[in-house]
């Protein structure tokens, strides 16, 4: 029986990842900062799989205490925990410091504990931020000197730091770079993605932005992390996890409308209006670096090495909305 330490288990993606690992027979040790969140997470995961092999440990990404000890009986680590806010913070280091320092802390502890392979959750924002419309692959990196926003910068700097930290190490590193994640939540009030979808179907978003993103179902993200633990040829590689071509926000809204969510927006917000709003709204400011950009991706390695069979995104959109509407 192999054991995985999973950070970020209480989050939207983390819960699905834990469920996938448990369903494949792994023992899972999830890290948490709040006992209340751990209890709610266990109840959420129990809806879809047995939690007999699930346990928790209280650890803080900003403290060295306990990490190596927690990994003592583990063969693998999945580091998924990282702050995620669309809203641009007043100080970018609110996102950057915990992302970078937390990642380095987990990696150093994993090396000391003799972990076989660590799988890091990064983002396509570490690949395409600051770039123009075009096609990008695993060798591309975001431009941190450009105005890309704190979240994209945090993911880029954290991943770059991870690759440096494992250089000349016996421990293997594999990175998953998801795009925009959709699909049903195991816990209805969970996360930034769910909040956005909830606001859209409730009619709280009058217009959708001129954004097109590589997208992926949350269950696919979980399956890719599980596959990355043992896949041959996965060590030392980045895997882009999203649709090959970008999907317009208008397409998402159209699917919701056709599925009966009549309050979903049907009008594209003029870019000049978003620019004005971004002057006093930090969430709009966080979106601006990606307005009007349409990146496509080389996902061949993900399809071939991790044997990924992507979920149909309209299905993902509808099931996400349905999980909120219950």
Secondary structure, DSSP 8 states (H G I E B T S, - for coil): --EEEEETTTSHHHHHHHHHHHHTT-EEEEEES-HHHHHHHHHHHTTTS--TTEEEEE--TT--TTHHHHTTT-SEEEE------SS--SSTHHHHHHHHHHHHHHHHHHHHTT-SEEEEE--THHHHTT--SEEE-TT----TTS---HHHHHHHHHHHHHHHHHTT-SSEEEEEEE-EEES--SSTT-HHHHHHHHHHHTT--SSB-S-EE-EEEHHHHHHHHHHHHH-TT-TT-EEEES-SS-EEHHHHHHHHHHTT-TTS--SB--HHHHHHHHTT-HHHHHHGGGTT--EEE--HHHHHHS------HHHHHHHHHHHHH-
